[in-house]
Amino acid sequence: MHTRTPLTCTVALVAVSLLAAAACATNDPGSGGADAEPRTVEPVAGCGAGSWTDPADLAADREPARCDKGAPAPRPLAKKRKITVATGTLSAEYVAPLQVAAAKGEFAKEGLDVELKVLPTPDALPLLAKGDVDAQWAAPEAAVMNGINGGFDIKWVAGNFSPDPTSKSGLWVRLKDGESVDHVTMAGRRMGTMIGKGSVIAYPMDSSLKKHGGGLDRISFQQLGSADVLTALQNGGVDSAWLLDPVWRKVDGDKRYAFLGGQPAGEPLGGLLFGPKLLTEDPDAGVALLRAYIRTVNTYFAGDYKSDPAFVTELAKLMKIDEATLRSTPSLRMDWEIRKGTTDRLQQAYTDAGVSEGRPPVPEEKAVDRAMYGEAVGHRL
């Protein structure tokens, strides 16, 4: 059963149309990261061999890259820069490193005045393409990839997180008579989700569905508000749902429901996107922003950060969320690196979902730039 999600497709097309207008106004065919002069990369104290991992290593138990606490040390810019980073929310845990970096003065140590501005992804993308927004804390979603395919100077330059192996954030199904977690037929199911087909979650969702006789083209979708997804699953409005932290705990252990899979362990699906300003016009500021972000991860999020009660209390206040809720799920595995082939796998899911029809896939080298975070930790590509 092939069902499109009109709202998602419309949002993606609107975003691409706006990006096209921005690109026509600002895109210089003779500029871009590929034409930039090679930058000097020097060894960085506190960032040894463990500060870089092979992007081709897709092992679920891969240890994320790490430097020493406090590293890489700040290298203040000669002139202070004002940087605007757009994010869809400030209350989600995966945004916490940016919140902490701002609160602890890590950006300021680099000579950066960083504003975290809450903007929905469709609104932020055209601003990123024009340079009105410098960076975006988001993901290479379908609208982003379609925009890059159209010639926009936007790249994914750093990862954000992967889930703890014990997390059950992901695809849940209400079992029918005779079904079990090992025997569930997903074809023809109705799924409730606040995430559309053009989201990066389409990739792990598609993988989980295909293991159980489904696929994005064989189920129907019902888009719901974040507060309504669980209710719809429990009252029979939908028979499957993508449940996020900590909502899945409401059905965990209930034999009427089964967890079928979530985001791949060890593979970040989002993070920082840079536009033309930080990619080509002011890459020094781009590297400084990444250096502050990476230092924040190494200093405050290097391991099980929720094992520190005082830090959890501080984090809950900073994010303005309930402390008990924050404690109820395992720590995220913060990870600034980007795995090889992630954008290829995402685009295959977008094709399966029908939101990239007629558009050739974007090669990884046009969508991903690992050079800046490599420079920040002293690793030459």
C-alpha positions, 0 to 999 in steps of 0.5 A: 500500500503506497501512501504519500504524506501530503504535508511532508512532501509539500514542506520539502518542496516549499523548502527547496523552492525557497532555497532555489530563490536563495541560490539564484541570488547568492550562489557563485558558480566559481566558488565553493569548498572544492575550489578553496585553497588547502588549509594548514592542519597542525597537531592539536594537544590533547587530541591523539589517535583516538580523536579520529576514527575511520569513517568506514567503521560502522560497528555498533559498538565503535567507540566515538572519537574523543580528545582529553577533557578541555581539548582542543584548546581555544584559539581565539579569533583575532576579531570577534564574530557573531554567529547564528545557529538555527535549531528546531528546538532547545529542549531536546537532549541532542541539542544539549552540547550547544546549550552547554557550550553557550552557558559555559562560555566555550563559544566565547573562548573562541571569539564567537558570539553565538546566538541559538535561534529556534526556527523550523527546518523549512524556515531555516534552510533558505536563510542558511543558503543565503547566509542569513543564518550561519549554521543549522543544527539539523540533519541532511533531510530530503529537502536539504539533499534536494537543495544540494542537488540543485547547486546550493552550497550547504554541507553536513560538517559534524555529527551529533549523537547515536543512541545508547545500545539500551535505548528503545526509542524507535518503531513500536507496534501493537501486536495482533493475536498470534503475533510476537516480536519475532513474527510481525507483519508490517505491510498494510499497517497504519503508523502514527508519527510526528516525523514525515517521510522526508526526515532522516528517521525514514532510513531506520524506519524503512530498515525496521519495516523491511525486516518485518515484511513492510517498507515505507511504500507498504504502510500508511502514515498518520501525522500526529502531534508529539503528545498524540502519538502514544495515545493513538497507539494505545487507543487503536487509532494507529497500530504502530508508532515511532516513539521517542525518549522517554515516551517509549517507557510507557509501553516497555514491558507491556506484552501487547507491544513490541519494539522493532528497532530504532536509529542504528547504534554508532551512526549519527543522523544529524548535527551541524550544517554549514552554509556558504558563510562558514564553508567558504567566506569565513572558514576560520569561524567555522573551525572555531565553532566546531572546536568549541563544540568538540571541546564541549563534548570532550569536557562534559559529554565524554561518557555516561554524563547522566551518572553525575547527578549535579550535571543532570540537575544543571542540564535539566534547568538549562534545557527547561525540562523535568529532571526525572524525565531526563534521568529516565533514559540512558545518556546519548553517545555524543559523536561529532564524526560522520560515518561513510555512506550515511547520506547514501542510505538516507537518500535510498530511504527518501527514494523508497518513501517517494520524496526524491522521485526524479532526482539523482542521488547526491554524491557524499563528497557534495553533501559531507565535509569532514575536513573542518572537524578534522582540522579542529582535532589536528587530523589531516584527511 
